[in-house]
Amino acid sequence: MAVDKMTERVVRLMKQPEKIRNIAICAHIDHGKCISGDSRLVLDNGSVISAETLFNSSKDNGVLFEEKDGQTVYDVRNQNINVFSLNKETGKLEKKRIDLAWKLCGGELIRVKLRNGSTIETTPEHRYFVLDLLARDFAYKEAKELNLNDLIICPKKLKVKSILPLKREVLEKLSSKRFYVYLKKDYGDQLKRRILDYGIGNIHINKEILI
């Protein structure tokens, strides 16, 4: 009943804008703008780590900044962790330091998939850089508003050395598909020898041999 009465008061007030002085939003300004824990982050030292790995490192080596309302935040400025950030003025990537790392509990996630096959799970309100062809400029767009005609800004190429088992992941995904692969002769011969040495029949039992 109390909630219903408050709703009625808010509705009446909305019809009298001259009496409205402030509007309160009950949420942290960054609440929900997150990605899934297995999302990869490219660091300036060339390594690629998951968001969960980065947070766990921040938990072990950072300073607790805030812990309330289902979120935990660590100050990681002392760790000097840098990522690549787009400079909208120059259109180039720059190295930027991560100051805070936080983890939220719960919340809805949606999957964004690009034409090149890359995917990421993110909260609907997470903003992404897109290229506005009409304005010939960069713009922000929330994940829930993205459509097939949007061009999300991504680096064309980054030289990185991953600490994640990317080779294993690629091979496991390929093993679930029917496909043809063209290999250079020297690599094809090397792969063939390894398969024959191990035994073709064993490959279906243990997928670890080529990884």
TIPA-851095 format. One line per 2 residues: number of its first residue (from 1); for each residue x, y, z negated of N, C-alpha, C. Coordinates in steps of 0.001 Angstrom, whole numbers, plus 500000, padded with zeros to 6 digits. Layout:
TIPA-851095
NUM> X/Y/Z/X/Y/Z/X/Y/Z  ...
end
This chain:
TIPA-851095
1> 500828/498805/500000/500000/500000/500000/500865/501248/500000  501952/501239/499209/502825/502413/499155/503450/502686/500511
3> 503835/501600/501219/504422/501755/502542/503415/502349/503511  502173/501872/503448/501130/502383/504325/500881/503868/504092
5> 500861/504285/502826/500637/505687/502511/501787/506553/503010  503020/506063/502869/504165/506818/503348/504116/506954/504869
7> 503703/505883/505559/503591/505934/507017/502577/506976/507442  501456/507026/506732/500416/508007/507052/500941/509433/506859
9> 501736/509659/505807/502298/510989/505557/503266/511396/506658  504097/510401/507105/505044/510695/508177/504318/511046/509469
11> 503238/510305/509773/502466/510580/510995/501857/511977/510941  501316/512353/509789/500733/513699/509644/501801/514770/509806
13> 502988/514498/509240/504066/515477/509319/504558/515655/510751  504559/514562/511528/505006/514642/512917/504138/515588/513740
15> 502903/515756/513323/501996/516650/514040/502156/518107/513610  503064/518354/512640/503316/519721/512165/504822/519992/512189
17> 505426/520111/513368/506876/520253/513486/507435/521472/512760  506617/522496/512549/507113/523677/511866/507472/523400/510416
19> 506972/522290/509870/507248/521942/508482/508400/520943/508346  508948/520487/509474/510038/519513/509441/511371/520238/509333
21> 512157/519942/508305/513461/520570/508121/514602/519594/508422  514490/518355/507978/515545/517366/508174/514921/516014/508493
23> 515633/515234/509261/515218/513869/509554/516320/512940/509094  516031/511971/508268/517023/511035/507751/516946/509727/508529
25> 518101/509195/508892/518165/507903/509564/518812/506924/508603  518116/505870/508250/518600/504920/507250/519479/503859/507904
27> 520713/504248/508200/521682/503302/508770/523034/503976/508842  524093/503155/508734/525444/503674/508907/525601/504107/510359
29> 526359/505180/510613/526485/505696/511975/527079/504677/512927  527852/503708/512415/528466/502694/513262/527802/501330/513098
31> 526681/501293/512398/526060/500011/512091/525599/499311/513366  526010/498054/513514/525529/497251/514622/526327/497371/515897
33> 527206/498375/516020/527962/498555/517261/529185/497650/517226  528948/496365/517449/530010/495384/517282/530037/494395/518428
35> 531070/493548/518400/531221/492457/519348/531372/491164/518558  531223/490028/519222/531334/488750/518531/532772/488496/518100
37> 532934/487633/517103/534259/487382/516545/535245/486759/517509  534745/486031/518522/535660/485383/519463/536016/486281/520649
39> 535547/487522/520645/535902/488473/521714/537391/488793/521640  538028/488910/522788/539473/489123/522832/539809/490605/522864
41> 540858/490957/522156/541361/492326/522136/542804/492323/522632  543120/493251/523512/544470/493359/524061/545231/494419/523270
43> 546329/494017/522639/547142/494946/521864/548266/495505/522722  548836/496625/522275/549856/497299/523081/551160/496507/523165
45> 551353/495535/522279/552580/494730/522322/552462/493570/523309  551348/493535/524043/551175/492505/525059/550440/491281/524594
47> 550092/491200/523314/549391/490024/522802/547883/490186/522948  547202/489056/523002/545744/489033/523080/545243/488224/521890
49> 544434/488832/521047/543915/488143/519869/542410/488314/519803  541770/487455/519042/540326/487569/518876/540006/488623/517823
51> 538792/489147/517886/538361/490144/516908/538378/489565/515497  538021/488291/515376/538022/487644/514060/539437/487530/513504
53> 540394/487181/514379/541787/487081/513940/542304/488432/513473  541961/489468/514210/542392/490815/513835/541802/491220/512494
55> 540534/490913/512262/539911/491277/510998/540527/490512/509837  540790/489218/510030/541406/488426/508967/542794/488948/508617
57> 543531/489396/509635/544844/489990/509379/544693/491298/508608  543666/492066/508963/543409/493327/508267/543023/493063/506817
59> 542281/491988/506607/541872/491632/505248/543074/491271/504390  544049/490585/504988/545225/490139/504240/546239/491254/504013
61> 546337/492171/504967/547397/493178/504909/546922/494619/504771  545618/494848/504963/545105/496210/504875/544640/496567/503476
63> 543972/497719/503378/543457/498222/502104/541943/498302/502193  541246/497719/501217/539790/497745/501228/539301/499191/501220
65> 538513/499542/502205/538014/500903/502365/536563/501035/501898  535749/500027/502243/534333/500078/501856/533750/498679/501925
67> 532846/498385/501000/532166/497094/501000/530768/497283/500429  529793/497316/501320/528405/497486/500898/527482/497230/502079
69> 526212/496964/501767/525163/496805/502775/525545/495833/503885  526166/494712/503514/526478/493700/504502/527653/494009/505400
71> 528455/494993/505060/529619/495301/505881/530848/495479/504994  531983/495058/505520/533259/495184/504825/534231/495908/505742
73> 534859/496969/505226/535742/497795/506044/537122/497856/505394  538162/497677/506215/539540/497762/505740/540277/498877/506474
75> 541084/499609/505721/541956/500629/506291/543234/499934/506764  543518/500010/508065/544668/499279/508617/545697/500231/509242
77> 545663/501492/508844/546609/502448/509434/548057/502096/509103  548261/501421/507964/549633/501047/507583/550188/499910/508431
79> 549330/499235/509222/549779/498123/510041/550208/498549/511439  549881/499782/511807/550277/500321/513110/549848/499403/514255
81> 548550/499073/514301/547988/498237/515361/547440/499161/516454  547904/498974/517664/547495/499846/518770/546806/499049/519870
83> 545802/499668/520460/545089/499078/521593/545083/500075/522742  544615/499615/523889/544531/500487/525057/543182/501192/525075
85> 543208/502496/525347/541993/503300/525366/541971/504143/526637  540792/504292/527231/540663/505060/528460/540570/506556/528172
87> 541419/507326/528821/541354/508779/528756/540442/509253/529877  539262/509767/529526/538292/510162/530538/538783/511319/531401
89> 539665/512129/530861/540152/513283/531615/541118/512867/532718  542000/511918/532413/543004/511498/533384/542627/510214/534119
91> 541675/509434/533536/541308/508162/534129/542344/507090/533914  543280/507314/532983/544349/506362/532724/544242/505788/531316
93> 544907/504652/531114/544915/504018/529806/545981/504634/528913  545636/504775/527630/546571/505285/526637/546573/504353/525431
95> 547658/504381/524686/547747/503578/523473/547155/504367/522306  546223/503743/521581/545583/504388/520441/545653/503469/519221
97> 545906/504068/518059/546021/503290/516830/544640/502947/516269  544499/501726/515754/543284/501326/515050/543398/501775/513602
99> 542444/502565/513139/542460/503052/511760/541660/502160/510823  540495/501697/511272/539610/500913/510425/539178/499637/511147
101> 539064/498565/510388/538539/497303/510910/537392/496870/510017  536236/496592/510615/535106/496214/509779/534356/495017/510352
103> 533659/494359/509448/532886/493176/509797/531479/493329/509246  530494/493071/510101/529099/493162/509708/528480/491777/509682
105> 527532/491577/508786/526832/490297/508685/525471/490408/509365  525176/489417/510208/523874/489401/510860/523803/490345/512048
107> 522616/490481/512606/522408/491363/513742/522241/490587/515038  521552/491208/515971/521277/490586/517269/522450/490785/518219
109> 522733/489776/519028/523774/489861/520037/523183/489553/521405  523674/490231/522425/523298/489925/523797/524576/489665/524583
111> 524465/488919/525673/525642/488589/526470/525674/489439/527733  526799/490079/527954/527021/490868/529158/527975/490086/530055
113> 527575/489854/531304/528397/489096/532240/528687/489939/533469  529960/490019/533833/530374/490778/535008/530407/489877/536234
115> 530508/490517/537403/530540/489757/538650/531777/488873/538754  532852/489251/538059/534075/488443/538127/534039/487259/537171
117> 532911/487073/536465/532755/485944/535559/533078/486243/534109  533677/487390/533824/533994/487758/532438/532712/488018/531661
119> 532688/487575/530403/531513/487772/529557/531936/488273/528191  531003/488915/527502/531226/489342/526127/529878/489378/525426
121> 529874/488967/524162/528668/489048/523345/528778/490285/522473  527766/491107/522528/527823/492417/521886/526452/492808/521362
123> 526424/493735/520427/525149/494239/519939/524508/495112/521019  523179/495149/521077/522485/495872/522156/522853/497351/522246
125> 523185/497983/521108/523470/499419/521125/524941/499750/521346  525780/498733/521508/527203/498989/521755/527353/499701/523102
127> 528102/500809/523104/528246/501593/524327/529453/501149/525145  529301/501190/526474/530373/500834/527387/530581/501957/528407
129> 531818/502072/528860/532128/503032/529905/531648/502487/531249  530905/503294/531990/530495/502932/533349/530890/504063/534277
131> 531003/503735/535542/531338/504734/536548/530063/505231/537207  529800/506528/537056/528637/507159/537673/529050/507634/539062
133> 528619/506907/540092/529043/507223/541448/528488/508555/541939  527277/508897/541520/526684/510160/541959/527416/511353/541353
135> 527710/511275/540064/528413/512374/539396/529923/512268/539580  530379/511126/540098/531808/510868/540274/532557/511101/538962
137> 532035/510484/537901/532607/510680/536570/532294/509447/535722  532935/509363/534549/532674/508296/533596/531480/508663/532724
139> 530753/507654/532281/529609/507881/531406/529482/506718/530437  528818/506958/529303/528528/505915/528327/527161/505306/528624
141> 527050/503999/528394/525757/503346/528544/525689/502193/527549  524573/502081/526824/524413/501013/525855/524232/499675/526565
143> 524687/498612/525904/524653/497280/526512/523240/496896/526939  522242/497240/526148/520864/496872/526460/520328/497610/527682
145> 521015/498676/528117/520566/499455/529265/521320/499115/530542  522305/498225/530450/523089/497874/531633/522252/497075/532620
147> 522507/497286/533910/521814/496527/534942/522793/496115/536027  522306/495421/537034/523163/494841/538061/523910/495882/538890
149> 523456/497102/538914/524097/498132/539733/525163/498919/538985  525336/498646/537706/526317/499398/536919/527724/498873/537156
151> 528677/499793/537149/530086/499459/537305/530786/499734/535980  531054/498669/535203/531718/498812/533914/533216/498984/534131
153> 533800/499960/533446/535217/500252/533607/536054/499177/532912  536934/498524/533660/537840/497514/533124/539224/497727/533728
155> 540276/497448/532979/541624/497555/533556/541811/496528/534661  542425/496941/535758/542641/496029/536878/543650/494947/536523
157> 544695/495347/535794/545732/494386/535463/546484/494837/534227  546709/493900/533313/547516/494153/532129/548471/492975/531943
159> 549719/493267/531742/550684/492206/531484/550644/491871/530000  550144/490694/529683/549971/490307/528291/550526/488911/528059
161> 550868/488633/526815/551274/487314/526382/550309/486882/525290  549445/485963/525607/548365/485601/524702/548811/484629/523627
163> 548254/484801/522417/548471/483833/521344/547254/482913/521217  546273/483086/522121/545119/482188/522162/545384/481066/523165
165> 544773/479908/522987/544974/478786/523923/544220/478995/525226  544620/480022/526001/543897/480350/527220/543990/479239/528261
167> 545171/478595/528366/545322/477516/529345/544335/476397/529057  544233/476023/527787/543304/474957/527410/541867/475359/527724
169> 541524/476595/527425/540162/477052/527657/539821/477040/529143  540742/477488/529974/540502/477509/531416/540312/476102/531955
171> 541192/475178/531543/541097/473805/532024/539820/473123/531552  539399/473391/530318/538173/472769/529808/536949/473292/530551
173> 536949/474576/530887/535820/475119/531645/535804/474565/533064  536981/474429/533670/537053/473874/535019/536626/472412/535043
175> 536912/471678/533961/536590/470252/533920/535090/469999/533929  534298/471006/533589/532837/470841/533564/532197/471217/534893
177> 533014/471616/535885/532496/472034/537182/533054/471160/538295  532345/471091/539403/532848/470447/540596/533463/471520/541489
179> 534718/471339/541837/535402/472396/542579/536588/471829/543340  537062/472625/544289/538288/472316/545021/539319/473383/544681
181> 540567/472945/544532/541649/473867/544202/542793/473670/545190  543308/474785/545724/544471/474743/546597/545702/475138/545789
183> 546689/474245/545724/547888/474483/544940/549101/474579/545863  550114/475318/545410/551380/475306/546122/551982/473915/546028
185> 552724/473518/547063/553205/472151/547156/554050/471732/545945  554965/472611/545502/555828/472223/544389/555029/472022/543108
187> 554054/472897/542855/553236/472740/541651/552306/471546/541791  551763/471337/542990/550890/470186/543219/551614/468873/543000
189> 552864/468788/543483/553658/467569/543279/553949/467337/541801  554259/468428/541075/554543/468307/539641/553309/467837/538878
191> 552163/468392/539218/550927/468003/538550/550579/466553/538867  550784/466163/540104/550492/464791/540501/551350/463795/539722
193> 552643/464113/539570/553533/463221/538833/553089/463061/537383  552695/464154/536763/552269/464096/535365/551007/463263/535220
195> 550091/463388/536179/548844/462614/536133/549133/461126/536298  549990/460798/537287/550298/459392/537532/551076/458778/536373
197> 551972/459548/535773/552742/459033/534647/551844/458717/533459  550869/459554/533229/549980/459339/532088/548924/458289/532399
199> 548467/458254/533644/547406/457322/534025/546110/458036/534297  545611/457871/535512/544388/458591/535892/543225/458223/534978
201> 543123/456965/534614/542014/456544/533757/542037/457177/532383  543219/457494/531886/543330/458083/530552/542919/459543/530510
203> 542938/460206/531654/542615/461639/531678/541189/461878/531223  540281/460978/531569/538876/461150/531178/538668/460907/529692
205> 539644/460235/529068/539537/459956/527634/540154/461075/526805  541278/461611/527263/542007/462611/526502/542364/463777/527414
207> 541788/464940/527146/542014/466105/527990/543198/466928/527517  543926/466419/526515/545024/467196/525961/546313/467063/526761
209> 546415/466104/527650/547714/465762/528234/548278/466834/529146  547429/467575/529817/547914/468561/530774/547995/469950/530147
211> 547728/470070/528884/547639/471388/528242/548889/471665/527422
end
